[in-house]
Amino acid sequence: IFCVIVVLVVITVVVVLALSLGHNSGGMKSAFFDRCEAFKGYDCQKVWDAFQQAYVGKDPCNVPMEAYDPLIAAGTFKPPCNRMMFWSKTKHVVHDFTAKRDCFFTLEDTLLGSVLDGLTWCGKEGSSETFTTDCPGWTECENNPVRSFWNRASAAFADVACGVVTAMLNGSIDTPFSPTSIFASIEVMHFNATRVRNLNVVLVTQEKPVANCTNASLKNLQKVLAEGIQYNCTEVAHSQIEECSNNPEKPCGACW
Ligand code: N1C
């Protein structure tokens, strides 16, 4: 009988722990702090508090971009002019490259982009917890906590862009400059001609080239780009980018 009681107690403890982890931010909070502490000069507790106030206790379909204004203010950084990299539908290509070569600086290289990359979170009305499961999907409702964060952080990243800006777009899809992407709907609109001199599009083609630099969507990009920003487009094979990743002696400027 004693053994049965011990086993029941152990099972109860395990179930309660598992439930509370699924419900609250245990895993989320530790991932957040681990990643945050790799950055110098920020107060991670302050950043966490600013993060939480954006969505905790709120309807997860009613978190607007502006809810993240205090978080953005807590995560300011000095933009590295001429090295900023934007992307759309090329996340893996870009991050494989930036992980191996110190040529470019993406949103994921900033504190906030780094800390929240790959995570899902939301709150619930009447609750002070952070949930990491059963949160609304990207397109389920527009004002969900994750989508609003990326919209707001992307706007802030583009706002401070300066000098020559690079954008890696996907040349293996029909519409490399997709109107529904964050790059098209937010970032390009926030480039300021007084700071940004050039936009260099790198059109990355995988095995199959589908779009080239004459693509209709890229014509649109040139149309919506602020007057005074010079536009360039280069078609580059993915293999050429990989070659540069694997040859650190090659200067960044010689990659394409
Ligand atoms: O909608 P996208 O691409 O055009 O957004 C990419 C664009 C980049 O230039 C980044 O600066 O917007 C920024 N950005 C991120 O940095 C980022 N990291 C992770 C936007 N989205 C980001 N994610 C996730 O990728 C996000 O959760 C969403 O699901 C995708 C958007 O990728 P996309 O459609 O390829």
Residues whose N, C-alpha, C, O or C-beta is under 5 A from the ligand:
A	BS01	N1C	M85 F86 W87 S88 K89 T90 L107 E108 W150 S154 S181 I182 F183
